[in-house]
Amino acid sequence: MSNYDKLVRGATKPKAALPKQKYIQPLIAATRQRESSSLQDVLRSLKTRMSDSNSTVRI
């Protein structure tokens, strides 16, 4: 499990509370990095998590 997998899993827990900033901030920072591999890793983790029926996403 990669670091981004852990962050995505923490940010998409199946509970009504909003995700903690300790999960959200590194994910946002990864999308702003010049290295495309970070963004690809985040998107790959999100894709995997979205296929899980227990995940929730709050915007």
Biopython code that builds the backbone (N, CA, C, O; Angstrom):
import numpy as np
from Bio.PDB.StructureBuilder import StructureBuilder

atoms = [
    (1, "MET", "N", (0.856, -1.175, 0.000)),
    (1, "MET", "CA", (0.000, 0.000, 0.000)),
    (1, "MET", "C", (0.900, 1.236, 0.000)),
    (1, "MET", "O", (1.782, 1.373, 0.848)),
    (2, "SER", "N", (0.673, 2.112, -0.938)),
    (2, "SER", "CA", (1.477, 3.331, -1.024)),
    (2, "SER", "C", (0.980, 4.372, -0.028)),
    (2, "SER", "O", (-0.092, 4.228, 0.561)),
    (3, "ASN", "N", (1.766, 5.407, 0.147)),
    (3, "ASN", "CA", (1.387, 6.497, 1.043)),
    (3, "ASN", "C", (0.094, 7.155, 0.560)),
    (3, "ASN", "O", (-0.755, 7.523, 1.372)),
    (4, "TYR", "N", (-0.058, 7.303, -0.746)),
    (4, "TYR", "CA", (-1.269, 7.920, -1.287)),
    (4, "TYR", "C", (-2.484, 7.029, -1.076)),
    (4, "TYR", "O", (-3.587, 7.531, -0.861)),
    (5, "ASP", "N", (-2.300, 5.722, -1.133)),
    (5, "ASP", "CA", (-3.416, 4.816, -0.841)),
    (5, "ASP", "C", (-3.924, 5.046, 0.575)),
    (5, "ASP", "O", (-5.131, 5.092, 0.812)),
    (6, "LYS", "N", (-3.002, 5.190, 1.506)),
    (6, "LYS", "CA", (-3.373, 5.419, 2.905)),
    (6, "LYS", "C", (-4.095, 6.758, 3.061)),
    (6, "LYS", "O", (-5.086, 6.846, 3.786)),
    (7, "LEU", "N", (-3.606, 7.796, 2.385)),
    (7, "LEU", "CA", (-4.238, 9.112, 2.469)),
    (7, "LEU", "C", (-5.637, 9.100, 1.857)),
    (7, "LEU", "O", (-6.574, 9.659, 2.428)),
    (8, "VAL", "N", (-5.776, 8.469, 0.706)),
    (8, "VAL", "CA", (-7.086, 8.397, 0.045)),
    (8, "VAL", "C", (-8.054, 7.592, 0.897)),
    (8, "VAL", "O", (-9.220, 7.963, 1.031)),
    (9, "ARG", "N", (-7.587, 6.507, 1.468)),
    (9, "ARG", "CA", (-8.438, 5.683, 2.323)),
    (9, "ARG", "C", (-8.904, 6.485, 3.543)),
    (9, "ARG", "O", (-10.066, 6.397, 3.940)),
    (10, "GLY", "N", (-7.996, 7.265, 4.134)),
    (10, "GLY", "CA", (-8.366, 8.090, 5.282)),
    (10, "GLY", "C", (-9.323, 9.208, 4.910)),
    (10, "GLY", "O", (-10.189, 9.578, 5.703)),
    (11, "ALA", "N", (-9.170, 9.747, 3.710)),
    (11, "ALA", "CA", (-10.018, 10.857, 3.270)),
    (11, "ALA", "C", (-11.398, 10.399, 2.818)),
    (11, "ALA", "O", (-12.313, 11.216, 2.712)),
    (12, "THR", "N", (-11.563, 9.115, 2.551)),
    (12, "THR", "CA", (-12.843, 8.611, 2.038)),
    (12, "THR", "C", (-13.453, 7.561, 2.952)),
    (12, "THR", "O", (-14.092, 6.618, 2.483)),
    (13, "LYS", "N", (-13.262, 7.719, 4.235)),
    (13, "LYS", "CA", (-13.856, 6.772, 5.190)),
    (13, "LYS", "C", (-15.379, 6.845, 5.105)),
    (13, "LYS", "O", (-15.942, 7.920, 4.896)),
    (14, "PRO", "N", (-16.041, 5.706, 5.267)),
    (14, "PRO", "CA", (-17.508, 5.690, 5.168)),
    (14, "PRO", "C", (-18.195, 6.165, 6.446)),
    (14, "PRO", "O", (-18.893, 5.390, 7.101)),
    (15, "LYS", "N", (-18.005, 7.408, 6.794)),
    (15, "LYS", "CA", (-18.705, 7.981, 7.942)),
    (15, "LYS", "C", (-19.164, 9.385, 7.591)),
    (15, "LYS", "O", (-18.683, 9.986, 6.630)),
    (16, "ALA", "N", (-20.080, 9.891, 8.363)),
    (16, "ALA", "CA", (-20.709, 11.172, 8.034)),
    (16, "ALA", "C", (-19.804, 12.380, 8.265)),
    (16, "ALA", "O", (-20.048, 13.440, 7.690)),
    (17, "ALA", "N", (-18.785, 12.249, 9.077)),
    (17, "ALA", "CA", (-17.907, 13.384, 9.381)),
    (17, "ALA", "C", (-17.039, 13.741, 8.175)),
    (17, "ALA", "O", (-16.709, 12.883, 7.355)),
    (18, "LEU", "N", (-16.682, 14.995, 8.084)),
    (18, "LEU", "CA", (-15.777, 15.434, 7.025)),
    (18, "LEU", "C", (-14.393, 14.836, 7.238)),
    (18, "LEU", "O", (-14.016, 14.558, 8.377)),
    (19, "PRO", "N", (-13.626, 14.632, 6.167)),
    (19, "PRO", "CA", (-12.279, 14.078, 6.330)),
    (19, "PRO", "C", (-11.353, 15.068, 7.036)),
    (19, "PRO", "O", (-11.526, 16.282, 6.939)),
    (20, "LYS", "N", (-10.381, 14.525, 7.739)),
    (20, "LYS", "CA", (-9.422, 15.355, 8.462)),
    (20, "LYS", "C", (-8.445, 16.003, 7.491)),
    (20, "LYS", "O", (-8.140, 15.460, 6.429)),
    (21, "GLN", "N", (-7.967, 17.170, 7.882)),
    (21, "GLN", "CA", (-7.021, 17.920, 7.052)),
    (21, "GLN", "C", (-5.719, 17.151, 6.841)),
    (21, "GLN", "O", (-5.060, 17.336, 5.817)),
    (22, "LYS", "N", (-5.336, 16.297, 7.784)),
    (22, "LYS", "CA", (-4.089, 15.541, 7.638)),
    (22, "LYS", "C", (-4.150, 14.588, 6.443)),
    (22, "LYS", "O", (-3.108, 14.158, 5.946)),
    (23, "TYR", "N", (-5.343, 14.255, 5.980)),
    (23, "TYR", "CA", (-5.496, 13.436, 4.783)),
    (23, "TYR", "C", (-5.647, 14.303, 3.535)),
    (23, "TYR", "O", (-5.104, 13.973, 2.481)),
    (24, "ILE", "N", (-6.369, 15.391, 3.648)),
    (24, "ILE", "CA", (-6.688, 16.225, 2.489)),
    (24, "ILE", "C", (-5.492, 17.049, 2.014)),
    (24, "ILE", "O", (-5.220, 17.102, 0.814)),
    (25, "GLN", "N", (-4.782, 17.684, 2.929)),
    (25, "GLN", "CA", (-3.692, 18.591, 2.554)),
    (25, "GLN", "C", (-2.598, 17.910, 1.722)),
    (25, "GLN", "O", (-2.193, 18.473, 0.705)),
    (26, "PRO", "N", (-2.103, 16.730, 2.104)),
    (26, "PRO", "CA", (-1.083, 16.086, 1.260)),
    (26, "PRO", "C", (-1.600, 15.697, -0.124)),
    (26, "PRO", "O", (-0.848, 15.726, -1.098)),
    (27, "LEU", "N", (-2.877, 15.334, -0.213)),
    (27, "LEU", "CA", (-3.441, 14.995, -1.523)),
    (27, "LEU", "C", (-3.514, 16.224, -2.418)),
    (27, "LEU", "O", (-3.199, 16.150, -3.606)),
    (28, "ILE", "N", (-3.925, 17.343, -1.856)),
    (28, "ILE", "CA", (-3.976, 18.587, -2.625)),
    (28, "ILE", "C", (-2.571, 19.002, -3.043)),
    (28, "ILE", "O", (-2.356, 19.414, -4.183)),
    (29, "ALA", "N", (-1.621, 18.894, -2.129)),
    (29, "ALA", "CA", (-0.235, 19.254, -2.439)),
    (29, "ALA", "C", (0.328, 18.370, -3.550)),
    (29, "ALA", "O", (1.079, 18.848, -4.400)),
    (30, "ALA", "N", (-0.026, 17.101, -3.549)),
    (30, "ALA", "CA", (0.467, 16.186, -4.579)),
    (30, "ALA", "C", (-0.054, 16.563, -5.959)),
    (30, "ALA", "O", (0.637, 16.356, -6.957)),
    (31, "THR", "N", (-1.257, 17.110, -6.027)),
    (31, "THR", "CA", (-1.804, 17.492, -7.327)),
    (31, "THR", "C", (-1.146, 18.756, -7.870)),
    (31, "THR", "O", (-1.235, 19.037, -9.065)),
    (32, "ARG", "N", (-0.488, 19.517, -7.003)),
    (32, "ARG", "CA", (0.170, 20.754, -7.431)),
    (32, "ARG", "C", (1.648, 20.575, -7.730)),
    (32, "ARG", "O", (2.295, 21.515, -8.193)),
    (33, "GLN", "N", (2.197, 19.402, -7.481)),
    (33, "GLN", "CA", (3.616, 19.159, -7.725)),
    (33, "GLN", "C", (3.890, 19.067, -9.215)),
    (33, "GLN", "O", (3.027, 18.683, -10.004)),
    (34, "ARG", "N", (5.089, 19.423, -9.572)),
    (34, "ARG", "CA", (5.493, 19.367, -10.984)),
    (34, "ARG", "C", (5.626, 17.935, -11.485)),
    (34, "ARG", "O", (5.453, 17.666, -12.673)),
    (35, "GLU", "N", (5.931, 17.029, -10.584)),
    (35, "GLU", "CA", (6.099, 15.634, -10.981)),
    (35, "GLU", "C", (4.738, 15.018, -11.298)),
    (35, "GLU", "O", (3.852, 14.979, -10.445)),
    (36, "SER", "N", (4.586, 14.552, -12.498)),
    (36, "SER", "CA", (3.303, 13.968, -12.881)),
    (36, "SER", "C", (3.077, 12.621, -12.200)),
    (36, "SER", "O", (1.941, 12.154, -12.112)),
    (37, "SER", "N", (4.149, 11.996, -11.719)),
    (37, "SER", "CA", (3.985, 10.696, -11.065)),
    (37, "SER", "C", (3.172, 10.816, -9.781)),
    (37, "SER", "O", (2.428, 9.898, -9.437)),
    (38, "SER", "N", (3.301, 11.935, -9.065)),
    (38, "SER", "CA", (2.518, 12.125, -7.839)),
    (38, "SER", "C", (1.032, 12.196, -8.161)),
    (38, "SER", "O", (0.215, 11.554, -7.502)),
    (39, "LEU", "N", (0.692, 12.969, -9.165)),
    (39, "LEU", "CA", (-0.711, 13.083, -9.567)),
    (39, "LEU", "C", (-1.233, 11.734, -10.052)),
    (39, "LEU", "O", (-2.356, 11.349, -9.727)),
    (40, "GLN", "N", (-0.434, 11.025, -10.818)),
    (40, "GLN", "CA", (-0.855, 9.711, -11.303)),
    (40, "GLN", "C", (-1.083, 8.738, -10.153)),
    (40, "GLN", "O", (-2.022, 7.942, -10.186)),
    (41, "ASP", "N", (-0.223, 8.801, -9.134)),
    (41, "ASP", "CA", (-0.392, 7.933, -7.970)),
    (41, "ASP", "C", (-1.678, 8.255, -7.220)),
    (41, "ASP", "O", (-2.390, 7.349, -6.786)),
    (42, "VAL", "N", (-1.977, 9.546, -7.066)),
    (42, "VAL", "CA", (-3.206, 9.953, -6.383)),
    (42, "VAL", "C", (-4.420, 9.484, -7.176)),
    (42, "VAL", "O", (-5.362, 8.935, -6.603)),
    (43, "LEU", "N", (-4.403, 9.695, -8.476)),
    (43, "LEU", "CA", (-5.536, 9.286, -9.311)),
    (43, "LEU", "C", (-5.710, 7.769, -9.319)),
    (43, "LEU", "O", (-6.836, 7.272, -9.313)),
    (44, "ARG", "N", (-4.620, 7.047, -9.333)),
    (44, "ARG", "CA", (-4.687, 5.588, -9.289)),
    (44, "ARG", "C", (-5.312, 5.130, -7.960)),
    (44, "ARG", "O", (-6.142, 4.221, -7.937)),
    (45, "SER", "N", (-4.906, 5.764, -6.870)),
    (45, "SER", "CA", (-5.470, 5.429, -5.559)),
    (45, "SER", "C", (-6.955, 5.764, -5.494)),
    (45, "SER", "O", (-7.743, 5.003, -4.932)),
    (46, "LEU", "N", (-7.338, 6.905, -6.070)),
    (46, "LEU", "CA", (-8.752, 7.284, -6.100)),
    (46, "LEU", "C", (-9.573, 6.310, -6.934)),
    (46, "LEU", "O", (-10.688, 5.946, -6.561)),
    (47, "LYS", "N", (-9.020, 5.896, -8.055)),
    (47, "LYS", "CA", (-9.729, 4.949, -8.917)),
    (47, "LYS", "C", (-9.983, 3.636, -8.180)),
    (47, "LYS", "O", (-11.078, 3.076, -8.242)),
    (48, "THR", "N", (-8.964, 3.161, -7.490)),
    (48, "THR", "CA", (-9.110, 1.927, -6.725)),
    (48, "THR", "C", (-10.148, 2.092, -5.625)),
    (48, "THR", "O", (-10.978, 1.210, -5.402)),
    (49, "ARG", "N", (-10.094, 3.223, -4.945)),
    (49, "ARG", "CA", (-11.022, 3.468, -3.827)),
    (49, "ARG", "C", (-12.455, 3.660, -4.321)),
    (49, "ARG", "O", (-13.397, 3.249, -3.643)),
    (50, "MET", "N", (-12.632, 4.266, -5.468)),
    (50, "MET", "CA", (-13.979, 4.489, -6.000)),
    (50, "MET", "C", (-14.659, 3.174, -6.372)),
    (50, "MET", "O", (-15.888, 3.099, -6.387)),
    (51, "SER", "N", (-13.884, 2.150, -6.670)),
    (51, "SER", "CA", (-14.483, 0.854, -6.996)),
    (51, "SER", "C", (-14.939, 0.112, -5.741)),
    (51, "SER", "O", (-15.664, -0.878, -5.830)),
    (52, "ASP", "N", (-14.512, 0.594, -4.570)),
    (52, "ASP", "CA", (-14.937, 0.005, -3.304)),
    (52, "ASP", "C", (-16.312, 0.549, -2.937)),
    (52, "ASP", "O", (-16.525, 1.761, -2.949)),
    (53, "SER", "N", (-17.232, -0.328, -2.617)),
    (53, "SER", "CA", (-18.606, 0.112, -2.338)),
    (53, "SER", "C", (-18.741, 0.837, -1.002)),
    (53, "SER", "O", (-19.771, 1.467, -0.763)),
    (54, "ASN", "N", (-17.754, 0.771, -0.136)),
    (54, "ASN", "CA", (-17.833, 1.407, 1.176)),
    (54, "ASN", "C", (-17.287, 2.827, 1.201)),
    (54, "ASN", "O", (-17.360, 3.479, 2.242)),
    (55, "SER", "N", (-16.751, 3.325, 0.112)),
    (55, "SER", "CA", (-16.135, 4.650, 0.125)),
    (55, "SER", "C", (-17.186, 5.747, -0.019)),
    (55, "SER", "O", (-18.241, 5.544, -0.621)),
    (56, "THR", "N", (-16.879, 6.903, 0.540)),
    (56, "THR", "CA", (-17.728, 8.082, 0.403)),
    (56, "THR", "C", (-16.862, 9.249, -0.023)),
    (56, "THR", "O", (-15.685, 9.321, 0.329)),
    (57, "VAL", "N", (-17.439, 10.150, -0.772)),
    (57, "VAL", "CA", (-16.717, 11.340, -1.201)),
    (57, "VAL", "C", (-17.566, 12.546, -0.856)),
    (57, "VAL", "O", (-18.737, 12.606, -1.229)),
    (58, "ARG", "N", (-16.990, 13.507, -0.148)),
    (58, "ARG", "CA", (-17.696, 14.744, 0.211)),
    (58, "ARG", "C", (-16.965, 15.908, -0.419)),
    (58, "ARG", "O", (-15.739, 16.000, -0.365)),
    (59, "ILE", "N", (-17.730, 16.784, -1.011)),
    (59, "ILE", "CA", (-17.140, 17.980, -1.626)),
    (59, "ILE", "C", (-17.702, 19.198, -0.953)),
    (59, "ILE", "O", (-17.345, 20.320, -1.311)),
]
sb = StructureBuilder()
sb.init_structure("model")
sb.init_model(0)
sb.init_chain("A")
sb.init_seg("    ")
for serial, (resi, resn, name, xyz) in enumerate(atoms, 1):
    if name == "N":
        sb.init_residue(resn, " ", resi, " ")
    sb.init_atom(name, np.array(xyz, "f"), 0.0, 1.0, " ", f" {name:<3s}", serial, name[0])
structure = sb.get_structure()
